[in-house]
């Protein structure tokens, strides 16, 4: 089971609690790992949050999950791109290309509960496959876009498919 909710980035934890409550976990204690990733005590259900500006996404899953998105807007990315492997750089020509590669990395890192500082140098996304330390990652990925954002969700499960639901 994977569900993705789009909402305003206001009272995000309150909205998360409402989503969790619908699944019987409204009273579960939200904890944070050493890197700041939130999780439910006892891990009965997994979730991930991502926010930018006034928009937020919440992913809820029955296995470890990470979600990331970027608003479609021109960003300077050349300094970060310089850290990407050459094979990957050959696939990135526009800001949208860069953002598609970026959200895959971020979603995976969030699923692991890690940080960019720990993992960025180990990751590459080439021809639709994410590599960690040179090895193809064996996770489920689903990328998509709406008129105003690009997103990716990553789960431990191999198969991932979910549409974004709107939540107020």
MODELLER restraints for C-alpha pairs under 7 A, 6 or more apart:
rsr = mdl.restraints
at = mdl.atoms
rsr.add(forms.Gaussian(group=physical.xy_distance, feature=features.Distance(at['CA:1:A'], at['CA:61:A']), mean=5.48, stdev=0.5))
rsr.add(forms.Gaussian(group=physical.xy_distance, feature=features.Distance(at['CA:1:A'], at['CA:62:A']), mean=5.83, stdev=0.5))
rsr.add(forms.Gaussian(group=physical.xy_distance, feature=features.Distance(at['CA:2:A'], at['CA:60:A']), mean=5.75, stdev=0.5))
rsr.add(forms.Gaussian(group=physical.xy_distance, feature=features.Distance(at['CA:2:A'], at['CA:61:A']), mean=4.48, stdev=0.5))
rsr.add(forms.Gaussian(group=physical.xy_distance, feature=features.Distance(at['CA:2:A'], at['CA:162:A']), mean=6.28, stdev=0.5))
rsr.add(forms.Gaussian(group=physical.xy_distance, feature=features.Distance(at['CA:3:A'], at['CA:59:A']), mean=5.65, stdev=0.5))
rsr.add(forms.Gaussian(group=physical.xy_distance, feature=features.Distance(at['CA:3:A'], at['CA:60:A']), mean=5.27, stdev=0.5))
rsr.add(forms.Gaussian(group=physical.xy_distance, feature=features.Distance(at['CA:3:A'], at['CA:61:A']), mean=6.53, stdev=0.5))
rsr.add(forms.Gaussian(group=physical.xy_distance, feature=features.Distance(at['CA:3:A'], at['CA:162:A']), mean=6.05, stdev=0.5))
rsr.add(forms.Gaussian(group=physical.xy_distance, feature=features.Distance(at['CA:4:A'], at['CA:57:A']), mean=6.76, stdev=0.5))
rsr.add(forms.Gaussian(group=physical.xy_distance, feature=features.Distance(at['CA:4:A'], at['CA:58:A']), mean=5.61, stdev=0.5))
rsr.add(forms.Gaussian(group=physical.xy_distance, feature=features.Distance(at['CA:4:A'], at['CA:59:A']), mean=4.43, stdev=0.5))
rsr.add(forms.Gaussian(group=physical.xy_distance, feature=features.Distance(at['CA:4:A'], at['CA:60:A']), mean=6.50, stdev=0.5))
rsr.add(forms.Gaussian(group=physical.xy_distance, feature=features.Distance(at['CA:4:A'], at['CA:162:A']), mean=6.67, stdev=0.5))
rsr.add(forms.Gaussian(group=physical.xy_distance, feature=features.Distance(at['CA:4:A'], at['CA:163:A']), mean=6.57, stdev=0.5))
rsr.add(forms.Gaussian(group=physical.xy_distance, feature=features.Distance(at['CA:4:A'], at['CA:164:A']), mean=4.94, stdev=0.5))
rsr.add(forms.Gaussian(group=physical.xy_distance, feature=features.Distance(at['CA:4:A'], at['CA:165:A']), mean=6.06, stdev=0.5))
rsr.add(forms.Gaussian(group=physical.xy_distance, feature=features.Distance(at['CA:5:A'], at['CA:57:A']), mean=5.50, stdev=0.5))
rsr.add(forms.Gaussian(group=physical.xy_distance, feature=features.Distance(at['CA:5:A'], at['CA:58:A']), mean=5.05, stdev=0.5))
rsr.add(forms.Gaussian(group=physical.xy_distance, feature=features.Distance(at['CA:5:A'], at['CA:59:A']), mean=6.43, stdev=0.5))
rsr.add(forms.Gaussian(group=physical.xy_distance, feature=features.Distance(at['CA:5:A'], at['CA:164:A']), mean=5.44, stdev=0.5))
rsr.add(forms.Gaussian(group=physical.xy_distance, feature=features.Distance(at['CA:5:A'], at['CA:165:A']), mean=4.71, stdev=0.5))
rsr.add(forms.Gaussian(group=physical.xy_distance, feature=features.Distance(at['CA:5:A'], at['CA:166:A']), mean=5.50, stdev=0.5))
rsr.add(forms.Gaussian(group=physical.xy_distance, feature=features.Distance(at['CA:5:A'], at['CA:167:A']), mean=5.98, stdev=0.5))
rsr.add(forms.Gaussian(group=physical.xy_distance, feature=features.Distance(at['CA:6:A'], at['CA:56:A']), mean=5.82, stdev=0.5))
rsr.add(forms.Gaussian(group=physical.xy_distance, feature=features.Distance(at['CA:6:A'], at['CA:57:A']), mean=4.59, stdev=0.5))
rsr.add(forms.Gaussian(group=physical.xy_distance, feature=features.Distance(at['CA:6:A'], at['CA:58:A']), mean=6.54, stdev=0.5))
rsr.add(forms.Gaussian(group=physical.xy_distance, feature=features.Distance(at['CA:6:A'], at['CA:164:A']), mean=6.37, stdev=0.5))
rsr.add(forms.Gaussian(group=physical.xy_distance, feature=features.Distance(at['CA:6:A'], at['CA:165:A']), mean=6.08, stdev=0.5))
rsr.add(forms.Gaussian(group=physical.xy_distance, feature=features.Distance(at['CA:6:A'], at['CA:166:A']), mean=4.88, stdev=0.5))
rsr.add(forms.Gaussian(group=physical.xy_distance, feature=features.Distance(at['CA:6:A'], at['CA:167:A']), mean=5.85, stdev=0.5))
rsr.add(forms.Gaussian(group=physical.xy_distance, feature=features.Distance(at['CA:7:A'], at['CA:55:A']), mean=6.07, stdev=0.5))
rsr.add(forms.Gaussian(group=physical.xy_distance, feature=features.Distance(at['CA:7:A'], at['CA:56:A']), mean=5.31, stdev=0.5))
rsr.add(forms.Gaussian(group=physical.xy_distance, feature=features.Distance(at['CA:7:A'], at['CA:57:A']), mean=6.29, stdev=0.5))
rsr.add(forms.Gaussian(group=physical.xy_distance, feature=features.Distance(at['CA:7:A'], at['CA:166:A']), mean=6.19, stdev=0.5))
rsr.add(forms.Gaussian(group=physical.xy_distance, feature=features.Distance(at['CA:7:A'], at['CA:167:A']), mean=5.18, stdev=0.5))
rsr.add(forms.Gaussian(group=physical.xy_distance, feature=features.Distance(at['CA:7:A'], at['CA:168:A']), mean=5.74, stdev=0.5))
rsr.add(forms.Gaussian(group=physical.xy_distance, feature=features.Distance(at['CA:8:A'], at['CA:54:A']), mean=5.57, stdev=0.5))
rsr.add(forms.Gaussian(group=physical.xy_distance, feature=features.Distance(at['CA:8:A'], at['CA:55:A']), mean=4.72, stdev=0.5))
rsr.add(forms.Gaussian(group=physical.xy_distance, feature=features.Distance(at['CA:8:A'], at['CA:56:A']), mean=5.67, stdev=0.5))
rsr.add(forms.Gaussian(group=physical.xy_distance, feature=features.Distance(at['CA:9:A'], at['CA:51:A']), mean=6.42, stdev=0.5))
rsr.add(forms.Gaussian(group=physical.xy_distance, feature=features.Distance(at['CA:9:A'], at['CA:54:A']), mean=4.86, stdev=0.5))
rsr.add(forms.Gaussian(group=physical.xy_distance, feature=features.Distance(at['CA:9:A'], at['CA:55:A']), mean=4.88, stdev=0.5))
rsr.add(forms.Gaussian(group=physical.xy_distance, feature=features.Distance(at['CA:9:A'], at['CA:56:A']), mean=4.94, stdev=0.5))
rsr.add(forms.Gaussian(group=physical.xy_distance, feature=features.Distance(at['CA:17:A'], at['CA:26:A']), mean=5.45, stdev=0.5))
rsr.add(forms.Gaussian(group=physical.xy_distance, feature=features.Distance(at['CA:18:A'], at['CA:26:A']), mean=6.70, stdev=0.5))
rsr.add(forms.Gaussian(group=physical.xy_distance, feature=features.Distance(at['CA:20:A'], at['CA:26:A']), mean=5.13, stdev=0.5))
rsr.add(forms.Gaussian(group=physical.xy_distance, feature=features.Distance(at['CA:28:A'], at['CA:40:A']), mean=6.27, stdev=0.5))
rsr.add(forms.Gaussian(group=physical.xy_distance, feature=features.Distance(at['CA:28:A'], at['CA:41:A']), mean=6.73, stdev=0.5))
rsr.add(forms.Gaussian(group=physical.xy_distance, feature=features.Distance(at['CA:29:A'], at['CA:40:A']), mean=5.72, stdev=0.5))
rsr.add(forms.Gaussian(group=physical.xy_distance, feature=features.Distance(at['CA:29:A'], at['CA:41:A']), mean=5.49, stdev=0.5))
rsr.add(forms.Gaussian(group=physical.xy_distance, feature=features.Distance(at['CA:30:A'], at['CA:38:A']), mean=6.42, stdev=0.5))
rsr.add(forms.Gaussian(group=physical.xy_distance, feature=features.Distance(at['CA:30:A'], at['CA:39:A']), mean=5.59, stdev=0.5))
rsr.add(forms.Gaussian(group=physical.xy_distance, feature=features.Distance(at['CA:30:A'], at['CA:40:A']), mean=4.69, stdev=0.5))
rsr.add(forms.Gaussian(group=physical.xy_distance, feature=features.Distance(at['CA:30:A'], at['CA:41:A']), mean=6.14, stdev=0.5))
rsr.add(forms.Gaussian(group=physical.xy_distance, feature=features.Distance(at['CA:31:A'], at['CA:38:A']), mean=5.50, stdev=0.5))
rsr.add(forms.Gaussian(group=physical.xy_distance, feature=features.Distance(at['CA:31:A'], at['CA:39:A']), mean=5.30, stdev=0.5))
rsr.add(forms.Gaussian(group=physical.xy_distance, feature=features.Distance(at['CA:31:A'], at['CA:40:A']), mean=5.92, stdev=0.5))
rsr.add(forms.Gaussian(group=physical.xy_distance, feature=features.Distance(at['CA:31:A'], at['CA:41:A']), mean=6.09, stdev=0.5))
rsr.add(forms.Gaussian(group=physical.xy_distance, feature=features.Distance(at['CA:32:A'], at['CA:38:A']), mean=4.25, stdev=0.5))
rsr.add(forms.Gaussian(group=physical.xy_distance, feature=features.Distance(at['CA:32:A'], at['CA:39:A']), mean=5.99, stdev=0.5))
rsr.add(forms.Gaussian(group=physical.xy_distance, feature=features.Distance(at['CA:35:A'], at['CA:113:A']), mean=6.82, stdev=0.5))
rsr.add(forms.Gaussian(group=physical.xy_distance, feature=features.Distance(at['CA:35:A'], at['CA:114:A']), mean=6.33, stdev=0.5))
rsr.add(forms.Gaussian(group=physical.xy_distance, feature=features.Distance(at['CA:35:A'], at['CA:115:A']), mean=6.70, stdev=0.5))
rsr.add(forms.Gaussian(group=physical.xy_distance, feature=features.Distance(at['CA:37:A'], at['CA:113:A']), mean=5.69, stdev=0.5))
rsr.add(forms.Gaussian(group=physical.xy_distance, feature=features.Distance(at['CA:39:A'], at['CA:46:A']), mean=6.53, stdev=0.5))
rsr.add(forms.Gaussian(group=physical.xy_distance, feature=features.Distance(at['CA:39:A'], at['CA:47:A']), mean=6.79, stdev=0.5))
rsr.add(forms.Gaussian(group=physical.xy_distance, feature=features.Distance(at['CA:40:A'], at['CA:46:A']), mean=6.98, stdev=0.5))
rsr.add(forms.Gaussian(group=physical.xy_distance, feature=features.Distance(at['CA:45:A'], at['CA:61:A']), mean=6.33, stdev=0.5))
rsr.add(forms.Gaussian(group=physical.xy_distance, feature=features.Distance(at['CA:45:A'], at['CA:62:A']), mean=5.29, stdev=0.5))
rsr.add(forms.Gaussian(group=physical.xy_distance, feature=features.Distance(at['CA:46:A'], at['CA:60:A']), mean=5.77, stdev=0.5))
rsr.add(forms.Gaussian(group=physical.xy_distance, feature=features.Distance(at['CA:46:A'], at['CA:61:A']), mean=5.22, stdev=0.5))
rsr.add(forms.Gaussian(group=physical.xy_distance, feature=features.Distance(at['CA:46:A'], at['CA:62:A']), mean=5.88, stdev=0.5))
rsr.add(forms.Gaussian(group=physical.xy_distance, feature=features.Distance(at['CA:46:A'], at['CA:63:A']), mean=5.94, stdev=0.5))
rsr.add(forms.Gaussian(group=physical.xy_distance, feature=features.Distance(at['CA:46:A'], at['CA:64:A']), mean=5.61, stdev=0.5))
rsr.add(forms.Gaussian(group=physical.xy_distance, feature=features.Distance(at['CA:46:A'], at['CA:65:A']), mean=6.40, stdev=0.5))
rsr.add(forms.Gaussian(group=physical.xy_distance, feature=features.Distance(at['CA:47:A'], at['CA:59:A']), mean=5.30, stdev=0.5))
rsr.add(forms.Gaussian(group=physical.xy_distance, feature=features.Distance(at['CA:47:A'], at['CA:60:A']), mean=4.32, stdev=0.5))
rsr.add(forms.Gaussian(group=physical.xy_distance, feature=features.Distance(at['CA:47:A'], at['CA:61:A']), mean=6.07, stdev=0.5))
rsr.add(forms.Gaussian(group=physical.xy_distance, feature=features.Distance(at['CA:47:A'], at['CA:65:A']), mean=6.04, stdev=0.5))
rsr.add(forms.Gaussian(group=physical.xy_distance, feature=features.Distance(at['CA:48:A'], at['CA:58:A']), mean=5.85, stdev=0.5))
rsr.add(forms.Gaussian(group=physical.xy_distance, feature=features.Distance(at['CA:48:A'], at['CA:59:A']), mean=5.17, stdev=0.5))
rsr.add(forms.Gaussian(group=physical.xy_distance, feature=features.Distance(at['CA:48:A'], at['CA:60:A']), mean=6.72, stdev=0.5))
rsr.add(forms.Gaussian(group=physical.xy_distance, feature=features.Distance(at['CA:48:A'], at['CA:65:A']), mean=6.13, stdev=0.5))
rsr.add(forms.Gaussian(group=physical.xy_distance, feature=features.Distance(at['CA:48:A'], at['CA:66:A']), mean=5.18, stdev=0.5))
rsr.add(forms.Gaussian(group=physical.xy_distance, feature=features.Distance(at['CA:48:A'], at['CA:67:A']), mean=5.83, stdev=0.5))
rsr.add(forms.Gaussian(group=physical.xy_distance, feature=features.Distance(at['CA:49:A'], at['CA:57:A']), mean=5.83, stdev=0.5))
rsr.add(forms.Gaussian(group=physical.xy_distance, feature=features.Distance(at['CA:49:A'], at['CA:58:A']), mean=4.79, stdev=0.5))
rsr.add(forms.Gaussian(group=physical.xy_distance, feature=features.Distance(at['CA:49:A'], at['CA:59:A']), mean=6.52, stdev=0.5))
rsr.add(forms.Gaussian(group=physical.xy_distance, feature=features.Distance(at['CA:49:A'], at['CA:67:A']), mean=6.45, stdev=0.5))
rsr.add(forms.Gaussian(group=physical.xy_distance, feature=features.Distance(at['CA:50:A'], at['CA:56:A']), mean=5.58, stdev=0.5))
rsr.add(forms.Gaussian(group=physical.xy_distance, feature=features.Distance(at['CA:50:A'], at['CA:57:A']), mean=5.26, stdev=0.5))
rsr.add(forms.Gaussian(group=physical.xy_distance, feature=features.Distance(at['CA:50:A'], at['CA:58:A']), mean=6.70, stdev=0.5))
rsr.add(forms.Gaussian(group=physical.xy_distance, feature=features.Distance(at['CA:50:A'], at['CA:67:A']), mean=6.29, stdev=0.5))
rsr.add(forms.Gaussian(group=physical.xy_distance, feature=features.Distance(at['CA:50:A'], at['CA:68:A']), mean=5.37, stdev=0.5))
rsr.add(forms.Gaussian(group=physical.xy_distance, feature=features.Distance(at['CA:50:A'], at['CA:69:A']), mean=6.68, stdev=0.5))
rsr.add(forms.Gaussian(group=physical.xy_distance, feature=features.Distance(at['CA:51:A'], at['CA:57:A']), mean=6.33, stdev=0.5))
rsr.add(forms.Gaussian(group=physical.xy_distance, feature=features.Distance(at['CA:59:A'], at['CA:67:A']), mean=6.42, stdev=0.5))
rsr.add(forms.Gaussian(group=physical.xy_distance, feature=features.Distance(at['CA:63:A'], at['CA:155:A']), mean=6.53, stdev=0.5))
rsr.add(forms.Gaussian(group=physical.xy_distance, feature=features.Distance(at['CA:63:A'], at['CA:156:A']), mean=6.09, stdev=0.5))
rsr.add(forms.Gaussian(group=physical.xy_distance, feature=features.Distance(at['CA:63:A'], at['CA:157:A']), mean=6.98, stdev=0.5))
rsr.add(forms.Gaussian(group=physical.xy_distance, feature=features.Distance(at['CA:64:A'], at['CA:111:A']), mean=5.80, stdev=0.5))
rsr.add(forms.Gaussian(group=physical.xy_distance, feature=features.Distance(at['CA:64:A'], at['CA:155:A']), mean=5.61, stdev=0.5))
rsr.add(forms.Gaussian(group=physical.xy_distance, feature=features.Distance(at['CA:64:A'], at['CA:156:A']), mean=5.73, stdev=0.5))
rsr.add(forms.Gaussian(group=physical.xy_distance, feature=features.Distance(at['CA:65:A'], at['CA:111:A']), mean=4.60, stdev=0.5))
rsr.add(forms.Gaussian(group=physical.xy_distance, feature=features.Distance(at['CA:65:A'], at['CA:154:A']), mean=5.59, stdev=0.5))
rsr.add(forms.Gaussian(group=physical.xy_distance, feature=features.Distance(at['CA:65:A'], at['CA:155:A']), mean=4.44, stdev=0.5))
rsr.add(forms.Gaussian(group=physical.xy_distance, feature=features.Distance(at['CA:65:A'], at['CA:156:A']), mean=6.89, stdev=0.5))
rsr.add(forms.Gaussian(group=physical.xy_distance, feature=features.Distance(at['CA:66:A'], at['CA:107:A']), mean=4.53, stdev=0.5))
rsr.add(forms.Gaussian(group=physical.xy_distance, feature=features.Distance(at['CA:66:A'], at['CA:108:A']), mean=5.98, stdev=0.5))
rsr.add(forms.Gaussian(group=physical.xy_distance, feature=features.Distance(at['CA:66:A'], at['CA:110:A']), mean=4.58, stdev=0.5))
rsr.add(forms.Gaussian(group=physical.xy_distance, feature=features.Distance(at['CA:66:A'], at['CA:111:A']), mean=3.88, stdev=0.5))
rsr.add(forms.Gaussian(group=physical.xy_distance, feature=features.Distance(at['CA:66:A'], at['CA:153:A']), mean=5.67, stdev=0.5))
rsr.add(forms.Gaussian(group=physical.xy_distance, feature=features.Distance(at['CA:66:A'], at['CA:154:A']), mean=5.20, stdev=0.5))
rsr.add(forms.Gaussian(group=physical.xy_distance, feature=features.Distance(at['CA:66:A'], at['CA:155:A']), mean=6.57, stdev=0.5))
rsr.add(forms.Gaussian(group=physical.xy_distance, feature=features.Distance(at['CA:67:A'], at['CA:107:A']), mean=4.47, stdev=0.5))
rsr.add(forms.Gaussian(group=physical.xy_distance, feature=features.Distance(at['CA:67:A'], at['CA:110:A']), mean=6.82, stdev=0.5))
rsr.add(forms.Gaussian(group=physical.xy_distance, feature=features.Distance(at['CA:67:A'], at['CA:152:A']), mean=5.81, stdev=0.5))
rsr.add(forms.Gaussian(group=physical.xy_distance, feature=features.Distance(at['CA:67:A'], at['CA:153:A']), mean=4.34, stdev=0.5))
rsr.add(forms.Gaussian(group=physical.xy_distance, feature=features.Distance(at['CA:67:A'], at['CA:154:A']), mean=6.40, stdev=0.5))
rsr.add(forms.Gaussian(group=physical.xy_distance, feature=features.Distance(at['CA:68:A'], at['CA:103:A']), mean=5.34, stdev=0.5))
rsr.add(forms.Gaussian(group=physical.xy_distance, feature=features.Distance(at['CA:68:A'], at['CA:106:A']), mean=5.88, stdev=0.5))
rsr.add(forms.Gaussian(group=physical.xy_distance, feature=features.Distance(at['CA:68:A'], at['CA:107:A']), mean=5.00, stdev=0.5))
rsr.add(forms.Gaussian(group=physical.xy_distance, feature=features.Distance(at['CA:68:A'], at['CA:151:A']), mean=5.66, stdev=0.5))
rsr.add(forms.Gaussian(group=physical.xy_distance, feature=features.Distance(at['CA:68:A'], at['CA:152:A']), mean=5.64, stdev=0.5))
rsr.add(forms.Gaussian(group=physical.xy_distance, feature=features.Distance(at['CA:68:A'], at['CA:153:A']), mean=6.60, stdev=0.5))
rsr.add(forms.Gaussian(group=physical.xy_distance, feature=features.Distance(at['CA:69:A'], at['CA:103:A']), mean=5.77, stdev=0.5))
rsr.add(forms.Gaussian(group=physical.xy_distance, feature=features.Distance(at['CA:69:A'], at['CA:149:A']), mean=6.62, stdev=0.5))
rsr.add(forms.Gaussian(group=physical.xy_distance, feature=features.Distance(at['CA:69:A'], at['CA:150:A']), mean=5.44, stdev=0.5))
rsr.add(forms.Gaussian(group=physical.xy_distance, feature=features.Distance(at['CA:69:A'], at['CA:151:A']), mean=4.02, stdev=0.5))
rsr.add(forms.Gaussian(group=physical.xy_distance, feature=features.Distance(at['CA:69:A'], at['CA:152:A']), mean=6.42, stdev=0.5))
rsr.add(forms.Gaussian(group=physical.xy_distance, feature=features.Distance(at['CA:70:A'], at['CA:99:A']), mean=6.70, stdev=0.5))
rsr.add(forms.Gaussian(group=physical.xy_distance, feature=features.Distance(at['CA:70:A'], at['CA:149:A']), mean=5.61, stdev=0.5))
rsr.add(forms.Gaussian(group=physical.xy_distance, feature=features.Distance(at['CA:70:A'], at['CA:150:A']), mean=5.50, stdev=0.5))
rsr.add(forms.Gaussian(group=physical.xy_distance, feature=features.Distance(at['CA:70:A'], at['CA:151:A']), mean=6.52, stdev=0.5))
rsr.add(forms.Gaussian(group=physical.xy_distance, feature=features.Distance(at['CA:71:A'], at['CA:148:A']), mean=5.86, stdev=0.5))
rsr.add(forms.Gaussian(group=physical.xy_distance, feature=features.Distance(at['CA:71:A'], at['CA:149:A']), mean=4.25, stdev=0.5))
rsr.add(forms.Gaussian(group=physical.xy_distance, feature=features.Distance(at['CA:71:A'], at['CA:150:A']), mean=6.45, stdev=0.5))
rsr.add(forms.Gaussian(group=physical.xy_distance, feature=features.Distance(at['CA:72:A'], at['CA:148:A']), mean=5.33, stdev=0.5))
rsr.add(forms.Gaussian(group=physical.xy_distance, feature=features.Distance(at['CA:72:A'], at['CA:149:A']), mean=4.95, stdev=0.5))
rsr.add(forms.Gaussian(group=physical.xy_distance, feature=features.Distance(at['CA:72:A'], at['CA:150:A']), mean=6.74, stdev=0.5))
rsr.add(forms.Gaussian(group=physical.xy_distance, feature=features.Distance(at['CA:74:A'], at['CA:95:A']), mean=6.08, stdev=0.5))
rsr.add(forms.Gaussian(group=physical.xy_distance, feature=features.Distance(at['CA:75:A'], at['CA:95:A']), mean=6.54, stdev=0.5))
rsr.add(forms.Gaussian(group=physical.xy_distance, feature=features.Distance(at['CA:84:A'], at['CA:124:A']), mean=6.86, stdev=0.5))
rsr.add(forms.Gaussian(group=physical.xy_distance, feature=features.Distance(at['CA:85:A'], at['CA:124:A']), mean=6.56, stdev=0.5))
rsr.add(forms.Gaussian(group=physical.xy_distance, feature=features.Distance(at['CA:87:A'], at['CA:126:A']), mean=6.75, stdev=0.5))
rsr.add(forms.Gaussian(group=physical.xy_distance, feature=features.Distance(at['CA:88:A'], at['CA:124:A']), mean=6.72, stdev=0.5))
rsr.add(forms.Gaussian(group=physical.xy_distance, feature=features.Distance(at['CA:88:A'], at['CA:125:A']), mean=6.28, stdev=0.5))
rsr.add(forms.Gaussian(group=physical.xy_distance, feature=features.Distance(at['CA:88:A'], at['CA:126:A']), mean=5.30, stdev=0.5))
rsr.add(forms.Gaussian(group=physical.xy_distance, feature=features.Distance(at['CA:92:A'], at['CA:98:A']), mean=5.67, stdev=0.5))
rsr.add(forms.Gaussian(group=physical.xy_distance, feature=features.Distance(at['CA:100:A'], at['CA:150:A']), mean=6.66, stdev=0.5))
rsr.add(forms.Gaussian(group=physical.xy_distance, feature=features.Distance(at['CA:101:A'], at['CA:125:A']), mean=6.39, stdev=0.5))
rsr.add(forms.Gaussian(group=physical.xy_distance, feature=features.Distance(at['CA:103:A'], at['CA:151:A']), mean=6.07, stdev=0.5))
rsr.add(forms.Gaussian(group=physical.xy_distance, feature=features.Distance(at['CA:103:A'], at['CA:152:A']), mean=5.63, stdev=0.5))
rsr.add(forms.Gaussian(group=physical.xy_distance, feature=features.Distance(at['CA:104:A'], at['CA:152:A']), mean=5.57, stdev=0.5))
rsr.add(forms.Gaussian(group=physical.xy_distance, feature=features.Distance(at['CA:107:A'], at['CA:152:A']), mean=6.11, stdev=0.5))
rsr.add(forms.Gaussian(group=physical.xy_distance, feature=features.Distance(at['CA:107:A'], at['CA:153:A']), mean=5.61, stdev=0.5))
rsr.add(forms.Gaussian(group=physical.xy_distance, feature=features.Distance(at['CA:107:A'], at['CA:154:A']), mean=5.58, stdev=0.5))
rsr.add(forms.Gaussian(group=physical.xy_distance, feature=features.Distance(at['CA:108:A'], at['CA:154:A']), mean=5.65, stdev=0.5))
rsr.add(forms.Gaussian(group=physical.xy_distance, feature=features.Distance(at['CA:109:A'], at['CA:115:A']), mean=6.23, stdev=0.5))
rsr.add(forms.Gaussian(group=physical.xy_distance, feature=features.Distance(at['CA:109:A'], at['CA:116:A']), mean=6.96, stdev=0.5))
rsr.add(forms.Gaussian(group=physical.xy_distance, feature=features.Distance(at['CA:111:A'], at['CA:154:A']), mean=6.46, stdev=0.5))
rsr.add(forms.Gaussian(group=physical.xy_distance, feature=features.Distance(at['CA:111:A'], at['CA:155:A']), mean=6.66, stdev=0.5))
rsr.add(forms.Gaussian(group=physical.xy_distance, feature=features.Distance(at['CA:122:A'], at['CA:132:A']), mean=5.38, stdev=0.5))
rsr.add(forms.Gaussian(group=physical.xy_distance, feature=features.Distance(at['CA:122:A'], at['CA:133:A']), mean=4.81, stdev=0.5))
rsr.add(forms.Gaussian(group=physical.xy_distance, feature=features.Distance(at['CA:123:A'], at['CA:131:A']), mean=5.50, stdev=0.5))
rsr.add(forms.Gaussian(group=physical.xy_distance, feature=features.Distance(at['CA:123:A'], at['CA:132:A']), mean=4.68, stdev=0.5))
rsr.add(forms.Gaussian(group=physical.xy_distance, feature=features.Distance(at['CA:123:A'], at['CA:133:A']), mean=6.38, stdev=0.5))
rsr.add(forms.Gaussian(group=physical.xy_distance, feature=features.Distance(at['CA:124:A'], at['CA:130:A']), mean=5.78, stdev=0.5))
rsr.add(forms.Gaussian(group=physical.xy_distance, feature=features.Distance(at['CA:124:A'], at['CA:131:A']), mean=5.15, stdev=0.5))
rsr.add(forms.Gaussian(group=physical.xy_distance, feature=features.Distance(at['CA:124:A'], at['CA:132:A']), mean=6.79, stdev=0.5))
rsr.add(forms.Gaussian(group=physical.xy_distance, feature=features.Distance(at['CA:125:A'], at['CA:131:A']), mean=6.13, stdev=0.5))
rsr.add(forms.Gaussian(group=physical.xy_distance, feature=features.Distance(at['CA:129:A'], at['CA:136:A']), mean=6.66, stdev=0.5))
rsr.add(forms.Gaussian(group=physical.xy_distance, feature=features.Distance(at['CA:130:A'], at['CA:136:A']), mean=5.86, stdev=0.5))
rsr.add(forms.Gaussian(group=physical.xy_distance, feature=features.Distance(at['CA:130:A'], at['CA:137:A']), mean=5.75, stdev=0.5))
rsr.add(forms.Gaussian(group=physical.xy_distance, feature=features.Distance(at['CA:131:A'], at['CA:137:A']), mean=5.50, stdev=0.5))
rsr.add(forms.Gaussian(group=physical.xy_distance, feature=features.Distance(at['CA:139:A'], at['CA:154:A']), mean=6.64, stdev=0.5))
rsr.add(forms.Gaussian(group=physical.xy_distance, feature=features.Distance(at['CA:139:A'], at['CA:155:A']), mean=5.84, stdev=0.5))
rsr.add(forms.Gaussian(group=physical.xy_distance, feature=features.Distance(at['CA:139:A'], at['CA:156:A']), mean=4.96, stdev=0.5))
rsr.add(forms.Gaussian(group=physical.xy_distance, feature=features.Distance(at['CA:139:A'], at['CA:157:A']), mean=6.00, stdev=0.5))
rsr.add(forms.Gaussian(group=physical.xy_distance, feature=features.Distance(at['CA:139:A'], at['CA:158:A']), mean=5.30, stdev=0.5))
rsr.add(forms.Gaussian(group=physical.xy_distance, feature=features.Distance(at['CA:140:A'], at['CA:154:A']), mean=5.52, stdev=0.5))
rsr.add(forms.Gaussian(group=physical.xy_distance, feature=features.Distance(at['CA:140:A'], at['CA:155:A']), mean=5.16, stdev=0.5))
rsr.add(forms.Gaussian(group=physical.xy_distance, feature=features.Distance(at['CA:140:A'], at['CA:156:A']), mean=6.14, stdev=0.5))
rsr.add(forms.Gaussian(group=physical.xy_distance, feature=features.Distance(at['CA:140:A'], at['CA:157:A']), mean=5.39, stdev=0.5))
rsr.add(forms.Gaussian(group=physical.xy_distance, feature=features.Distance(at['CA:140:A'], at['CA:158:A']), mean=4.12, stdev=0.5))
rsr.add(forms.Gaussian(group=physical.xy_distance, feature=features.Distance(at['CA:140:A'], at['CA:159:A']), mean=5.24, stdev=0.5))
rsr.add(forms.Gaussian(group=physical.xy_distance, feature=features.Distance(at['CA:140:A'], at['CA:160:A']), mean=5.41, stdev=0.5))
rsr.add(forms.Gaussian(group=physical.xy_distance, feature=features.Distance(at['CA:141:A'], at['CA:152:A']), mean=6.84, stdev=0.5))
rsr.add(forms.Gaussian(group=physical.xy_distance, feature=features.Distance(at['CA:141:A'], at['CA:153:A']), mean=5.74, stdev=0.5))
rsr.add(forms.Gaussian(group=physical.xy_distance, feature=features.Distance(at['CA:141:A'], at['CA:154:A']), mean=4.57, stdev=0.5))
rsr.add(forms.Gaussian(group=physical.xy_distance, feature=features.Distance(at['CA:141:A'], at['CA:155:A']), mean=6.67, stdev=0.5))
rsr.add(forms.Gaussian(group=physical.xy_distance, feature=features.Distance(at['CA:141:A'], at['CA:160:A']), mean=5.99, stdev=0.5))
rsr.add(forms.Gaussian(group=physical.xy_distance, feature=features.Distance(at['CA:142:A'], at['CA:152:A']), mean=5.55, stdev=0.5))
rsr.add(forms.Gaussian(group=physical.xy_distance, feature=features.Distance(at['CA:142:A'], at['CA:153:A']), mean=5.37, stdev=0.5))
rsr.add(forms.Gaussian(group=physical.xy_distance, feature=features.Distance(at['CA:142:A'], at['CA:154:A']), mean=6.63, stdev=0.5))
rsr.add(forms.Gaussian(group=physical.xy_distance, feature=features.Distance(at['CA:142:A'], at['CA:160:A']), mean=5.78, stdev=0.5))
rsr.add(forms.Gaussian(group=physical.xy_distance, feature=features.Distance(at['CA:142:A'], at['CA:161:A']), mean=6.24, stdev=0.5))
rsr.add(forms.Gaussian(group=physical.xy_distance, feature=features.Distance(at['CA:143:A'], at['CA:151:A']), mean=5.60, stdev=0.5))
rsr.add(forms.Gaussian(group=physical.xy_distance, feature=features.Distance(at['CA:143:A'], at['CA:152:A']), mean=4.15, stdev=0.5))
rsr.add(forms.Gaussian(group=physical.xy_distance, feature=features.Distance(at['CA:143:A'], at['CA:153:A']), mean=6.46, stdev=0.5))
rsr.add(forms.Gaussian(group=physical.xy_distance, feature=features.Distance(at['CA:144:A'], at['CA:150:A']), mean=5.94, stdev=0.5))
rsr.add(forms.Gaussian(group=physical.xy_distance, feature=features.Distance(at['CA:144:A'], at['CA:151:A']), mean=5.44, stdev=0.5))
rsr.add(forms.Gaussian(group=physical.xy_distance, feature=features.Distance(at['CA:144:A'], at['CA:152:A']), mean=6.40, stdev=0.5))
rsr.add(forms.Gaussian(group=physical.xy_distance, feature=features.Distance(at['CA:145:A'], at['CA:151:A']), mean=5.96, stdev=0.5))
